[in-house]
Amino acid sequence: MGPQDILIGYVKAQRGKPFAIGVHDCFTFTNGAWAAMYGRGYADQIMGKYADLGQKQLARLLFDNFGTPSMIDALDAGLTRVNSFPPKGALVVMRSKRPYFTGYAFGLAMGVTAVFLGDSDVIYLPIEQIEGAWV
């Protein structure tokens, strides 16, 4: 089974789960997919450490672990930014309507759509709505 098959199975297994910071949120969702596909997550070092933090404490956690207080800069430091159409399984971000930590929602490229977490299920949005992608 290749990474794309693993990704599809992973996303299916996340359906119907309610959004909960630190338990089932955009970091745990995307980091879990990354770990399933590649054997380790892109942000394993901050899993379980951010749920009760405010913006300043999160910036400190990011700086301590990635050398920058910016989540986008942390992604650029640890992953390769995609400047064209993102491949299936790429980590993607878009501006978030939720007032959580980073101002971004994290999802996964699925082809012409990207999958993100909604309040009670995964949601698919057009890939054109993303603002960045990394592999």
N, CA, C and O atoms as a printed pandas DataFrame, in Angstrom:
     atom_number atom_name residue_name chain_id  residue_number  x_coord  y_coord  z_coord
0              1         N          MET        A               1    0.842   -1.173    0.000
1              2        CA          MET        A               1    0.000    0.000    0.000
2              3         C          MET        A               1    0.893    1.243    0.000
3              4         O          MET        A               1    1.782    1.364    0.843
4              5         N          GLY        A               2    0.664    2.160   -0.930
5              6        CA          GLY        A               2    1.462    3.375   -1.037
6              7         C          GLY        A               2    0.921    4.498   -0.183
7              8         O          GLY        A               2   -0.157    4.381    0.400
8              9         N          PRO        A               3    1.679    5.608   -0.106
9             10        CA          PRO        A               3    1.255    6.753    0.717
10            11         C          PRO        A               3   -0.133    7.282    0.361
11            12         O          PRO        A               3   -0.879    7.681    1.254
12            13         N          GLN        A               4   -0.495    7.294   -0.920
13            14        CA          GLN        A               4   -1.811    7.822   -1.287
14            15         C          GLN        A               4   -2.938    6.918   -0.790
15            16         O          GLN        A               4   -3.976    7.413   -0.353
16            17         N          ASP        A               5   -2.745    5.593   -0.853
17            18        CA          ASP        A               5   -3.747    4.659   -0.313
18            19         C          ASP        A               5   -3.850    4.812    1.199
19            20         O          ASP        A               5   -4.944    4.781    1.762
20            21         N          ILE        A               6   -2.708    4.976    1.846
21            22        CA          ILE        A               6   -2.688    5.184    3.298
22            23         C          ILE        A               6   -3.423    6.468    3.650
23            24         O          ILE        A               6   -4.192    6.506    4.610
24            25         N          LEU        A               7   -3.185    7.525    2.870
25            26        CA          LEU        A               7   -3.847    8.807    3.098
26            27         C          LEU        A               7   -5.364    8.656    3.012
27            28         O          LEU        A               7   -6.081    9.137    3.889
28            29         N          ILE        A               8   -5.852    8.004    1.984
29            30        CA          ILE        A               8   -7.295    7.833    1.811
30            31         C          ILE        A               8   -7.889    7.058    2.991
31            32         O          ILE        A               8   -8.938    7.433    3.514
32            33         N          GLY        A               9   -7.230    5.992    3.403
33            34        CA          GLY        A               9   -7.705    5.229    4.556
34            35         C          GLY        A               9   -7.676    6.049    5.832
35            36         O          GLY        A               9   -8.595    5.969    6.646
36            37         N          TYR        A              10   -6.632    6.831    6.008
37            38        CA          TYR        A              10   -6.511    7.681    7.196
38            39         C          TYR        A              10   -7.659    8.691    7.254
39            40         O          TYR        A              10   -8.307    8.843    8.290
40            41         N          VAL        A              11   -7.903    9.376    6.143
41            42        CA          VAL        A              11   -8.963   10.391    6.119
42            43         C          VAL        A              11  -10.319    9.740    6.385
43            44         O          VAL        A              11  -11.126   10.289    7.136
44            45         N          LYS        A              12  -10.577    8.596    5.790
45            46        CA          LYS        A              12  -11.844    7.897    6.043
46            47         C          LYS        A              12  -12.006    7.579    7.528
47            48         O          LYS        A              12  -13.110    7.682    8.063
48            49         N          ALA        A              13  -10.930    7.198    8.192
49            50        CA          ALA        A              13  -10.984    6.855    9.610
50            51         C          ALA        A              13  -11.231    8.080   10.501
51            52         O          ALA        A              13  -11.604    7.923   11.663
52            53         N          GLN        A              14  -11.032    9.279    9.982
53            54        CA          GLN        A              14  -11.229   10.502   10.765
54            55         C          GLN        A              14  -12.642   11.059   10.651
55            56         O          GLN        A              14  -13.005   11.991   11.368
56            57         N          ARG        A              15  -13.428   10.496    9.762
57            58        CA          ARG        A              15  -14.790   10.992    9.533
58            59         C          ARG        A              15  -15.643   10.861   10.795
59            60         O          ARG        A              15  -15.554    9.868   11.517
60            61         N          GLY        A              16  -16.463   11.870   11.045
61            62        CA          GLY        A              16  -17.409   11.828   12.149
62            63         C          GLY        A              16  -16.830   12.124   13.516
63            64         O          GLY        A              16  -17.536   12.021   14.519
64            65         N          LYS        A              17  -15.561   12.490   13.579
65            66        CA          LYS        A              17  -14.956   12.818   14.875
66            67         C          LYS        A              17  -15.102   14.310   15.144
67            68         O          LYS        A              17  -14.836   15.124   14.260
68            69         N          PRO        A              18  -15.519   14.677   16.344
69            70        CA          PRO        A              18  -15.675   16.102   16.648
70            71         C          PRO        A              18  -14.319   16.797   16.826
71            72         O          PRO        A              18  -13.355   16.205   17.310
72            73         N          PHE        A              19  -14.279   18.055   16.424
73            74        CA          PHE        A              19  -13.096   18.891   16.587
74            75         C          PHE        A              19  -12.869   19.149   18.064
75            76         O          PHE        A              19  -13.792   19.554   18.770
76            77         N          ALA        A              20  -11.645   18.920   18.545
77            78        CA          ALA        A              20  -11.291   19.198   19.938
78            79         C          ALA        A              20   -9.802   19.539   19.995
79            80         O          ALA        A              20   -8.959   18.722   19.624
80            81         N          ILE        A              21   -9.484   20.741   20.460
81            82        CA          ILE        A              21   -8.089   21.185   20.524
82            83         C          ILE        A              21   -7.257   20.199   21.327
83            84         O          ILE        A              21   -7.617   19.809   22.438
84            85         N          GLY        A              22   -6.144   19.809   20.742
85            86        CA          GLY        A              22   -5.201   18.915   21.398
86            87         C          GLY        A              22   -5.556   17.439   21.296
87            88         O          GLY        A              22   -4.733   16.575   21.603
88            89         N          VAL        A              23   -6.773   17.151   20.869
89            90        CA          VAL        A              23   -7.231   15.772   20.745
90            91         C          VAL        A              23   -7.463   15.431   19.274
91            92         O          VAL        A              23   -6.899   14.469   18.754
92            93         N          HIS        A              24   -8.293   16.224   18.617
93            94        CA          HIS        A              24   -8.603   16.045   17.198
94            95         C          HIS        A              24   -8.761   17.435   16.597
95            96         O          HIS        A              24   -9.870   17.948   16.446
96            97         N          ASP        A              25   -7.640   18.019   16.264
97            98        CA          ASP        A              25   -7.607   19.359   15.685
98            99         C          ASP        A              25   -6.773   19.317   14.414
99           100         O          ASP        A              25   -6.324   18.246   14.005
100          101         N          CYS        A              26   -6.562   20.453   13.792
101          102        CA          CYS        A              26   -5.857   20.433   12.504
102          103         C          CYS        A              26   -4.405   19.967   12.639
103          104         O          CYS        A              26   -3.869   19.375   11.703
104          105         N          PHE        A              27   -3.759   20.219   13.773
105          106        CA          PHE        A              27   -2.389   19.723   13.967
106          107         C          PHE        A              27   -2.371   18.204   14.130
107          108         O          PHE        A              27   -1.587   17.515   13.477
108          109         N          THR        A              28   -3.236   17.685   15.004
109          110        CA          THR        A              28   -3.234   16.235   15.224
110          111         C          THR        A              28   -3.686   15.503   13.972
111          112         O          THR        A              28   -3.163   14.435   13.653
112          113         N          PHE        A              29   -4.654   16.068   13.259
113          114        CA          PHE        A              29   -5.169   15.471   12.026
114          115         C          PHE        A              29   -4.077   15.381   10.953
115          116         O          PHE        A              29   -3.836   14.310   10.396
116          117         N          THR        A              30   -3.429   16.493   10.672
117          118        CA          THR        A              30   -2.421   16.493    9.606
118          119         C          THR        A              30   -1.139   15.795   10.038
119          120         O          THR        A              30   -0.520   15.095    9.237
120          121         N          ASN        A              31   -0.735   15.973   11.284
121          122        CA          ASN        A              31    0.467   15.292   11.768
122          123         C          ASN        A              31    0.260   13.774   11.772
123          124         O          ASN        A              31    1.175   13.016   11.449
124          125         N          GLY        A              32   -0.949   13.337   12.140
125          126        CA          GLY        A              32   -1.268   11.913   12.113
126          127         C          GLY        A              32   -1.244   11.349   10.702
127          128         O          GLY        A              32   -0.775   10.232   10.485
128          129         N          ALA        A              33   -1.743   12.111    9.749
129          130        CA          ALA        A              33   -1.700   11.665    8.350
130          131         C          ALA        A              33   -0.260   11.549    7.883
131          132         O          ALA        A              33    0.117   10.578    7.228
132          133         N          TRP        A              34    0.531   12.539    8.223
133          134        CA          TRP        A              34    1.954   12.543    7.838
134          135         C          TRP        A              34    2.658   11.326    8.434
135          136         O          TRP        A              34    3.440   10.658    7.756
136          137         N          ALA        A              35    2.377   11.045    9.701
137          138        CA          ALA        A              35    2.988    9.886   10.368
138          139         C          ALA        A              35    2.534    8.582    9.720
139          140         O          ALA        A              35    3.338    7.666    9.549
140          141         N          ALA        A              36    1.267    8.488    9.360
141          142        CA          ALA        A              36    0.768    7.277    8.708
142          143         C          ALA        A              36    1.440    7.064    7.355
143          144         O          ALA        A              36    1.774    5.937    6.989
144          145         N          MET        A              37    1.637    8.159    6.615
145          146        CA          MET        A              37    2.221    8.045    5.277
146          147         C          MET        A              37    3.733    7.869    5.299
147          148         O          MET        A              37    4.285    7.141    4.475
148          149         N          TYR        A              38    4.414    8.540    6.250
149          150        CA          TYR        A              38    5.880    8.612    6.196
150          151         C          TYR        A              38    6.602    8.058    7.422
151          152         O          TYR        A              38    7.831    8.082    7.472
152          153         N          GLY        A              39    5.864    7.563    8.406
153          154        CA          GLY        A              39    6.500    6.959    9.564
154          155         C          GLY        A              39    6.803    7.925   10.695
155          156         O          GLY        A              39    7.192    7.500   11.783
156          157         N          ARG        A              40    6.631    9.217   10.455
157          158        CA          ARG        A              40    6.782   10.225   11.507
158          159         C          ARG        A              40    6.031   11.476   11.081
159          160         O          ARG        A              40    5.878   11.749    9.890
160          161         N          GLY        A              41    5.568   12.227   12.061
161          162        CA          GLY        A              41    4.825   13.440   11.768
162          163         C          GLY        A              41    5.743   14.607   11.464
163          164         O          GLY        A              41    6.934   14.566   11.776
164          165         N          TYR        A              42    5.205   15.624   10.867
165          166        CA          TYR        A              42    5.983   16.823   10.565
166          167         C          TYR        A              42    6.168   17.701   11.804
167          168         O          TYR        A              42    7.049   18.560   11.826
168          169         N          ALA        A              43    5.344   17.491   12.835
169          170        CA          ALA        A              43    5.404   18.323   14.037
170          171         C          ALA        A              43    5.283   17.482   15.303
171          172         O          ALA        A              43    4.645   17.898   16.269
172          173         N          ASP        A              44    5.894   16.301   15.300
173          174        CA          ASP        A              44    5.811   15.417   16.466
174          175         C          ASP        A              44    6.265   16.106   17.750
175          176         O          ASP        A              44    5.726   15.845   18.825
176          177         N          GLN        A              45    7.255   16.981   17.633
177          178        CA          GLN        A              45    7.835   17.600   18.823
178          179         C          GLN        A              45    6.889   18.558   19.554
179          180         O          GLN        A              45    7.159   18.917   20.700
180          181         N          ILE        A              46    5.786   18.980   18.921
181          182        CA          ILE        A              46    4.855   19.860   19.637
182          183         C          ILE        A              46    3.523   19.175   19.965
183          184         O          ILE        A              46    2.663   19.772   20.611
184          185         N          MET        A              47    3.355   17.943   19.528
185          186        CA          MET        A              47    2.111   17.227   19.842
186          187         C          MET        A              47    1.977   17.067   21.359
187          188         O          MET        A              47    2.928   16.683   22.040
188          189         N          GLY        A              48    0.792   17.365   21.871
189          190        CA          GLY        A              48    0.511   17.251   23.295
190          191         C          GLY        A              48    1.010   18.405   24.133
191          192         O          GLY        A              48    0.880   18.381   25.357
192          193         N          LYS        A              49    1.587   19.435   23.490
193          194        CA          LYS        A              49    2.174   20.541   24.256
194          195         C          LYS        A              49    1.495   21.896   24.037
195          196         O          LYS        A              49    1.825   22.854   24.736
196          197         N          TYR        A              50    0.575   22.004   23.109
197          198        CA          TYR        A              50    0.064   23.320   22.725
198          199         C          TYR        A              50   -1.382   23.599   23.126
199          200         O          TYR        A              50   -1.799   24.757   23.100
200          201         N          ALA        A              51   -2.151   22.599   23.492
201          202        CA          ALA        A              51   -3.596   22.752   23.654
202          203         C          ALA        A              51   -3.997   23.823   24.664
203          204         O          ALA        A              51   -5.007   24.498   24.467
204          205         N          ASP        A              52   -3.243   23.993   25.724
205          206        CA          ASP        A              52   -3.603   24.953   26.762
206          207         C          ASP        A              52   -2.832   26.266   26.661
207          208         O          ASP        A              52   -2.882   27.086   27.578
208          209         N          LEU        A              53   -2.124   26.469   25.560
209          210        CA          LEU        A              53   -1.294   27.660   25.414
210          211         C          LEU        A              53   -2.050   28.799   24.752
211          212         O          LEU        A              53   -2.949   28.577   23.941
212          213         N          GLY        A              54   -1.677   30.010   25.105
213          214        CA          GLY        A              54   -2.142   31.183   24.399
214          215         C          GLY        A              54   -1.207   31.456   23.226
215          216         O          GLY        A              54   -0.260   30.706   22.990
216          217         N          GLN        A              55   -1.478   32.537   22.494
217          218        CA          GLN        A              55   -0.669   32.841   21.312
218          219         C          GLN        A              55    0.802   33.071   21.648
219          220         O          GLN        A              55    1.677   32.597   20.924
220          221         N          LYS        A              56    1.086   33.785   22.725
221          222        CA          LYS        A              56    2.486   34.065   23.079
222          223         C          LYS        A              56    3.228   32.800   23.483
223          224         O          LYS        A              56    4.383   32.597   23.107
224          225         N          GLN        A              57    2.552   31.949   24.256
225          226        CA          GLN        A              57    3.199   30.696   24.659
226          227         C          GLN        A              57    3.394   29.758   23.466
227          228         O          GLN        A              57    4.395   29.046   23.389
228          229         N          LEU        A              58    2.431   29.759   22.534
229          230        CA          LEU        A              58    2.589   28.949   21.323
230          231         C          LEU        A              58    3.763   29.464   20.502
231          232         O          LEU        A              58    4.544   28.673   19.974
232          233         N          ALA        A              59    3.892   30.774   20.392
233          234        CA          ALA        A              59    5.029   31.344   19.661
234          235         C          ALA        A              59    6.345   30.901   20.306
235          236         O          ALA        A              59    7.312   30.602   19.604
236          237         N          ARG        A              60    6.382   30.859   21.614
237          238        CA          ARG        A              60    7.596   30.401   22.324
238          239         C          ARG        A              60    7.856   28.911   22.053
239          240         O          ARG        A              60    8.997   28.514   21.814
240          241         N          LEU        A              61    6.808   28.097   22.091
241          242        CA          LEU        A              61    6.944   26.671   21.799
242          243         C          LEU        A              61    7.478   26.465   20.378
243          244         O          LEU        A              61    8.356   25.632   20.154
244          245         N          LEU        A              62    6.946   27.222   19.431
245          246        CA          LEU        A              62    7.431   27.117   18.049
246          247         C          LEU        A              62    8.885   27.546   17.952
247          248         O          LEU        A              62    9.687   26.889   17.288
248          249         N          PHE        A              63    9.223   28.640   18.608
249          250        CA          PHE        A              63   10.607   29.117   18.573
250          251         C          PHE        A              63   11.554   28.081   19.177
251          252         O          PHE        A              63   12.616   27.802   18.620
252          253         N          ASP        A              64   11.168   27.521   20.306
253          254        CA          ASP        A              64   12.014   26.526   20.979
254          255         C          ASP        A              64   12.208   25.267   20.141
255          256         O          ASP        A              64   13.254   24.622   20.222
256          257         N          ASN        A              65   11.209   24.913   19.338
257          258        CA          ASN        A              65   11.268   23.668   18.570
258          259         C          ASN        A              65   11.661   23.840   17.107
259          260         O          ASN        A              65   12.218   22.923   16.502
260          261         N          PHE        A              66   11.376   25.006   16.535
261          262        CA          PHE        A              66   11.630   25.213   15.110
262          263         C          PHE        A              66   12.522   26.414   14.808
263          264         O          PHE        A              66   12.886   26.644   13.654
264          265         N          GLY        A              67   12.873   27.180   15.840
265          266        CA          GLY        A              67   13.737   28.334   15.637
266          267         C          GLY        A              67   13.027   29.562   15.113
267          268         O          GLY        A              67   13.679   30.514   14.683
268          269         N          THR        A              68   11.697   29.566   15.138
269          270        CA          THR        A              68   10.909   30.706   14.680
270          271         C          THR        A              68    9.573   30.701   15.410
271          272         O          THR        A              68    9.042   29.631   15.704
272          273         N          PRO        A              69    9.018   31.875   15.711
273          274        CA          PRO        A              69    7.710   31.927   16.367
274          275         C          PRO        A              69    6.536   31.797   15.394
275          276         O          PRO        A              69    5.385   31.732   15.825
276          277         N          SER        A              70    6.809   31.760   14.107
277          278        CA          SER        A              70    5.779   31.700   13.076
278          279         C          SER        A              70    5.571   30.265   12.601
279          280         O          SER        A              70    6.530   29.582   12.242
280          281         N          MET        A              71    4.322   29.810   12.600
281          282        CA          MET        A              71    4.041   28.451   12.130
282          283         C          MET        A              71    4.403   28.292   10.660
283          284         O          MET        A              71    4.945   27.258   10.268
284          285         N          ILE        A              72    4.116   29.292    9.845
285          286        CA          ILE        A              72    4.438   29.211    8.417
286          287         C          ILE        A              72    5.951   29.138    8.226
287          288         O          ILE        A              72    6.429   28.347    7.412
288          289         N          ASP        A              73    6.705   29.942    8.955
289          290        CA          ASP        A              73    8.169   29.878    8.865
290          291         C          ASP        A              73    8.695   28.539    9.386
291          292         O          ASP        A              73    9.690   28.019    8.880
292          293         N          ALA        A              74    8.024   27.984   10.399
293          294        CA          ALA        A              74    8.419   26.666   10.914
294          295         C          ALA        A              74    8.209   25.596    9.839
295          296         O          ALA        A              74    9.044   24.708    9.670
296          297         N          LEU        A              75    7.097   25.687    9.119
297          298        CA          LEU        A              75    6.868   24.740    8.027
298          299         C          LEU        A              75    7.937   24.896    6.950
299          300         O          LEU        A              75    8.455   23.907    6.432
300          301         N          ASP        A              76    8.261   26.139    6.619
301          302        CA          ASP        A              76    9.311   26.384    5.618
302          303         C          ASP        A              76   10.660   25.847    6.080
303          304         O          ASP        A              76   11.459   25.389    5.263
304          305         N          ALA        A              77   10.917   25.899    7.383
305          306        CA          ALA        A              77   12.206   25.421    7.911
306          307         C          ALA        A              77   12.310   23.901    7.890
307          308         O          ALA        A              77   13.402   23.360    7.723
308          309         N          GLY        A              78   11.183   23.207    8.058
309          310        CA          GLY        A              78   11.245   21.756    8.179
310          311         C          GLY        A              78   10.776   20.973    6.969
311          312         O          GLY        A              78   11.065   19.783    6.849
312          313         N          LEU        A              79   10.052   21.633    6.064
313          314        CA          LEU        A              79    9.488   20.961    4.898
314          315         C          LEU        A              79    9.857   21.735    3.636
315          316         O          LEU        A              79   10.484   22.792    3.711
316          317         N          THR        A              80    9.476   21.218    2.504
317          318        CA          THR        A              80    9.730   21.885    1.227
318          319         C          THR        A              80    8.441   22.499    0.723
319          320         O          THR        A              80    7.448   21.802    0.517
320          321         N          ARG        A              81    8.463   23.812    0.527
321          322        CA          ARG        A              81    7.267   24.514    0.048
322          323         C          ARG        A              81    7.011   24.139   -1.413
323          324         O          ARG        A              81    7.933   24.044   -2.223
324          325         N          VAL        A              82    5.744   23.934   -1.718
325          326        CA          VAL        A              82    5.313   23.626   -3.078
326          327         C          VAL        A              82    4.804   24.921   -3.696
327          328         O          VAL        A              82    3.868   25.531   -3.179
328          329         N          ASN        A              83    5.410   25.340   -4.789
329          330        CA          ASN        A              83    5.002   26.585   -5.434
330          331         C          ASN        A              83    4.166   26.354   -6.687
331          332         O          ASN        A              83    3.948   27.271   -7.479
332          333         N          SER        A              84    3.704   25.130   -6.855
333          334        CA          SER        A              84    2.830   24.795   -7.967
334          335         C          SER        A              84    1.654   24.005   -7.405
335          336         O          SER        A              84    1.409   24.042   -6.199
336          337         N          PHE        A              85    0.936   23.303   -8.243
337          338        CA          PHE        A              85   -0.196   22.505   -7.780
338          339         C          PHE        A              85    0.313   21.454   -6.804
339          340         O          PHE        A              85    1.200   20.678   -7.160
340          341         N          PRO        A              86   -0.220   21.403   -5.578
341          342        CA          PRO        A              86    0.312   20.462   -4.581
342          343         C          PRO        A              86   -0.055   19.015   -4.900
343          344         O          PRO        A              86   -1.171   18.735   -5.336
344          345         N          PRO        A              87    0.882   18.105   -4.683
345          346        CA          PRO        A              87    0.567   16.690   -4.896
346          347         C          PRO        A              87   -0.352   16.166   -3.793
347          348         O          PRO        A              87   -0.428   16.739   -2.707
348          349         N          LYS        A              88   -1.041   15.079   -4.088
349          350        CA          LYS        A              88   -1.914   14.447   -3.101
350          351         C          LYS        A              88   -1.088   14.104   -1.864
351          352         O          LYS        A              88   -0.008   13.523   -1.966
352          353         N          GLY        A              89   -1.606   14.466   -0.706
353          354        CA          GLY        A              89   -0.931   14.217    0.556
354          355         C          GLY        A              89   -0.115   15.379    1.071
355          356         O          GLY        A              89    0.356   15.341    2.207
356          357         N          ALA        A              90    0.068   16.420    0.261
357          358        CA          ALA        A              90    0.822   17.589    0.717
358          359         C          ALA        A              90    0.079   18.261    1.875
359          360         O          ALA        A              90   -1.151   18.289    1.903
360          361         N          LEU        A              91    0.829   18.791    2.811
361          362        CA          LEU        A              91    0.268   19.602    3.885
362          363         C          LEU        A              91   -0.133   20.941    3.278
363          364         O          LEU        A              91    0.658   21.554    2.561
364          365         N          VAL        A              92   -1.344   21.399    3.552
365          366        CA          VAL        A              92   -1.811   22.672    3.009
366          367         C          VAL        A              92   -2.362   23.540    4.131
367          368         O          VAL        A              92   -2.788   23.036    5.169
368          369         N          VAL        A              93   -2.348   24.843    3.911
369          370        CA          VAL        A              93   -2.924   25.780    4.879
370          371         C          VAL        A              93   -3.816   26.775    4.163
371          372         O          VAL        A              93   -3.646   27.067    2.980
372          373         N          MET        A              94   -4.768   27.282    4.920
373          374        CA          MET        A              94   -5.598   28.391    4.463
374          375         C          MET        A              94   -5.964   29.220    5.690
375          376         O          MET        A              94   -5.931   28.726    6.817
376          377         N          ARG        A              95   -6.306   30.462    5.467
377          378        CA          ARG        A              95   -6.722   31.315    6.581
378          379         C          ARG        A              95   -7.909   30.679    7.284
379          380         O          ARG        A              95   -8.820   30.155    6.642
380          381         N          SER        A              96   -7.887   30.732    8.607
381          382        CA          SER        A              96   -8.924   30.095    9.402
382          383         C          SER        A              96   -9.940   31.114    9.884
383          384         O          SER        A              96   -9.587   32.234   10.253
384          385         N          LYS        A              97  -11.195   30.717    9.878
385          386        CA          LYS        A              97  -12.253   31.549   10.443
386          387         C          LYS        A              97  -12.347   31.350   11.941
387          388         O          LYS        A              97  -12.987   32.133   12.643
388          389         N          ARG        A              98  -11.704   30.295   12.428
389          390        CA          ARG        A              98  -11.673   30.035   13.866
390          391         C          ARG        A              98  -10.573   30.875   14.490
391          392         O          ARG        A              98   -9.518   31.061   13.883
392          393         N          PRO        A              99  -10.801   31.380   15.681
393          394        CA          PRO        A              99   -9.804   32.271   16.292
394          395         C          PRO        A              99   -8.682   31.535   17.033
395          396         O          PRO        A              99   -8.154   32.052   18.018
396          397         N          TYR        A             100   -8.313   30.340   16.572
397          398        CA          TYR        A             100   -7.283   29.599   17.259
398          399         C          TYR        A             100   -5.910   30.157   16.943
399          400         O          TYR        A             100   -5.757   31.072   16.134
400          401         N          PHE        A             101   -4.937   29.593   17.587
401          402        CA          PHE        A             101   -3.553   30.014   17.668
402          403         C          PHE        A             101   -2.949   30.711   16.457
403          404         O          PHE        A             101   -2.524   31.862   16.560
404          405         N          THR        A             102   -2.903   30.048   15.336
405          406        CA          THR        A             102   -2.051   30.487   14.233
406          407         C          THR        A             102   -2.755   31.338   13.203
407          408         O          THR        A             102   -2.094   32.006   12.407
408          409         N          GLY        A             103   -4.078   31.336   13.191
409          410        CA          GLY        A             103   -4.816   32.039   12.159
410          411         C          GLY        A             103   -4.961   31.223   10.885
411          412         O          GLY        A             103   -5.553   31.689    9.911
412          413         N          TYR        A             104   -4.424   30.010   10.887
413          414        CA          TYR        A             104   -4.494   29.128    9.723
414          415         C          TYR        A             104   -5.157   27.817   10.098
415          416         O          TYR        A             104   -5.058   27.354   11.234
416          417         N          ALA        A             105   -5.830   27.231    9.129
417          418        CA          ALA        A             105   -6.307   25.859    9.235
418          419         C          ALA        A             105   -5.339   24.994    8.443
419          420         O          ALA        A             105   -4.877   25.391    7.373
420          421         N          PHE        A             106   -5.037   23.828    8.962
421          422        CA          PHE        A             106   -4.120   22.892    8.315
422          423         C          PHE        A             106   -4.925   21.738    7.752
423          424         O          PHE        A             106   -5.806   21.192    8.417
424          425         N          GLY        A             107   -4.613   21.374    6.521
425          426        CA          GLY        A             107   -5.313   20.279    5.866
426          427         C          GLY        A             107   -4.361   19.504    4.973
427          428         O          GLY        A             107   -3.141   19.634    5.070
428          429         N          LEU        A             108   -4.943   18.704    4.107
429          430        CA          LEU        A             108   -4.172   17.823    3.234
430          431         C          LEU        A             108   -4.694   17.931    1.811
431          432         O          LEU        A             108   -5.905   17.936    1.587
432          433         N          ALA        A             109   -3.791   18.016    0.857
433          434        CA          ALA        A             109   -4.176   18.032   -0.552
434          435         C          ALA        A             109   -4.694   16.651   -0.935
435          436         O          ALA        A             109   -4.093   15.629   -0.604
436          437         N          MET        A             110   -5.819   16.645   -1.639
437          438        CA          MET        A             110   -6.439   15.382   -2.062
438          439         C          MET        A             110   -6.670   15.355   -3.572
439          440         O          MET        A             110   -7.475   14.559   -4.055
440          441         N          GLY        A             111   -5.994   16.189   -4.303
441          442        CA          GLY        A             111   -6.222   16.321   -5.740
442          443         C          GLY        A             111   -6.773   17.711   -6.000
443          444         O          GLY        A             111   -6.114   18.703   -5.688
444          445         N          VAL        A             112   -7.976   17.801   -6.568
445          446        CA          VAL        A             112   -8.572   19.110   -6.835
446          447         C          VAL        A             112   -9.223   19.708   -5.595
447          448         O          VAL        A             112   -9.708   20.839   -5.629
448          449         N          THR        A             113   -9.235   18.951   -4.501
449          450        CA          THR        A             113   -9.748   19.447   -3.226
450          451         C          THR        A             113   -8.677   19.287   -2.156
451          452         O          THR        A             113   -7.667   18.610   -2.342
452          453         N          ALA        A             114   -8.938   19.932   -1.039
453          454        CA          ALA        A             114   -8.119   19.744    0.161
454          455         C          ALA        A             114   -9.080   19.376    1.279
455          456         O          ALA        A             114  -10.204   19.874    1.331
456          457         N          VAL        A             115   -8.634   18.508    2.166
457          458        CA          VAL        A             115   -9.483   18.065    3.271
458          459         C          VAL        A             115   -9.019   18.753    4.558
459          460         O          VAL        A             115   -7.829   18.794    4.870
460          461         N          PHE        A             116   -9.985   19.284    5.284
461          462        CA          PHE        A             116   -9.769   19.974    6.549
462          463         C          PHE        A             116  -10.742   19.400    7.569
463          464         O          PHE        A             116  -11.639   18.631    7.222
464          465         N          LEU        A             117  -10.558   19.776    8.821
465          466        CA          LEU        A             117  -11.502   19.370    9.853
466          467         C          LEU        A             117  -12.581   20.428   10.020
467          468         O          LEU        A             117  -12.302   21.626   10.084
468          469         N          GLY        A             118  -13.804   19.963   10.087
469          470        CA          GLY        A             118  -14.921   20.813   10.452
470          471         C          GLY        A             118  -15.253   20.576   11.912
471          472         O          GLY        A             118  -14.477   19.939   12.624
472          473         N          ASP        A             119  -16.373   21.066   12.364
473          474        CA          ASP        A             119  -16.757   20.895   13.762
474          475         C          ASP        A             119  -17.020   19.438   14.131
475          476         O          ASP        A             119  -16.743   19.020   15.256
476          477         N          SER        A             120  -17.558   18.661   13.180
477          478        CA          SER        A             120  -17.917   17.285   13.507
478          479         C          SER        A             120  -17.551   16.279   12.423
479          480         O          SER        A             120  -17.923   15.110   12.526
480          481         N          ASP        A             121  -16.843   16.697   11.403
481          482        CA          ASP        A             121  -16.469   15.796   10.320
482          483         C          ASP        A             121  -15.381   16.467    9.485
483          484         O          ASP        A             121  -15.073   17.644    9.677
484          485         N          VAL        A             122  -14.813   15.717    8.573
485          486        CA          VAL        A             122  -13.879   16.319    7.633
486          487         C          VAL        A             122  -14.689   17.078    6.581
487          488         O          VAL        A             122  -15.835   16.732    6.295
488          489         N          ILE        A             123  -14.080   18.104    6.019
489          490        CA          ILE        A             123  -14.721   18.872    4.951
490          491         C          ILE        A             123  -13.735   19.012    3.802
491          492         O          ILE        A             123  -12.522   19.074    4.005
492          493         N          TYR        A             124  -14.272   19.059    2.613
493          494        CA          TYR        A             124  -13.455   19.199    1.413
494          495         C          TYR        A             124  -13.710   20.574    0.810
495          496         O          TYR        A             124  -14.856   20.990    0.634
496          497         N          LEU        A             125  -12.624   21.269    0.496
497          498        CA          LEU        A             125  -12.702   22.597   -0.103
498          499         C          LEU        A             125  -11.875   22.605   -1.385
499          500         O          LEU        A             125  -10.936   21.821   -1.521
500          501         N          PRO        A             126  -12.215   23.484   -2.325
501          502        CA          PRO        A             126  -11.428   23.554   -3.558
502          503         C          PRO        A             126   -9.960   23.887   -3.260
503          504         O          PRO        A             126   -9.663   24.752   -2.437
504          505         N          ILE        A             127   -9.067   23.199   -3.932
505          506        CA          ILE        A             127   -7.629   23.393   -3.711
506          507         C          ILE        A             127   -7.228   24.845   -3.980
507          508         O          ILE        A             127   -6.219   25.310   -3.449
508          509         N          GLU        A             128   -7.995   25.562   -4.791
509          510        CA          GLU        A             128   -7.677   26.962   -5.088
510          511         C          GLU        A             128   -7.767   27.852   -3.858
511          512         O          GLU        A             128   -7.232   28.961   -3.869
512          513         N          GLN        A             129   -8.430   27.399   -2.793
513          514        CA          GLN        A             129   -8.576   28.212   -1.587
514          515         C          GLN        A             129   -7.374   28.141   -0.650
515          516         O          GLN        A             129   -7.302   28.903    0.314
516          517         N          ILE        A             130   -6.438   27.248   -0.914
517          518        CA          ILE        A             130   -5.283   27.141   -0.021
518          519         C          ILE        A             130   -4.348   28.321   -0.227
519          520         O          ILE        A             130   -4.356   28.974   -1.270
520          521         N          GLU        A             131   -3.536   28.577    0.806
521          522        CA          GLU        A             131   -2.575   29.675    0.744
522          523         C          GLU        A             131   -1.142   29.220    0.842
523          524         O          GLU        A             131   -0.228   30.045    0.855
524          525         N          GLY        A             132   -0.930   27.922    0.912
525          526        CA          GLY        A             132    0.414   27.366    0.957
526          527         C          GLY        A             132    0.349   25.864    1.017
527          528         O          GLY        A             132   -0.637   25.281    1.467
528          529         N          ALA        A             133    1.443   25.230    0.543
529          530        CA          ALA        A             133    1.516   23.768    0.564
530          531         C          ALA        A             133    2.961   23.339    0.768
531          532         O          ALA        A             133    3.890   24.017    0.328
532          533         N          TRP        A             134    3.144   22.187    1.452
533          534        CA          TRP        A             134    4.485   21.681    1.763
534          535         C          TRP        A             134    4.508   20.165    1.594
535          536         O          TRP        A             134    3.504   19.483    1.799
536          537         N          VAL        A             135    5.657   19.666    1.222
537          538        CA          VAL        A             135    5.891   18.217    1.159
538          539         C          VAL        A             135    7.147   17.884    1.944
539          540         O          VAL        A             135    7.534   16.718    2.025
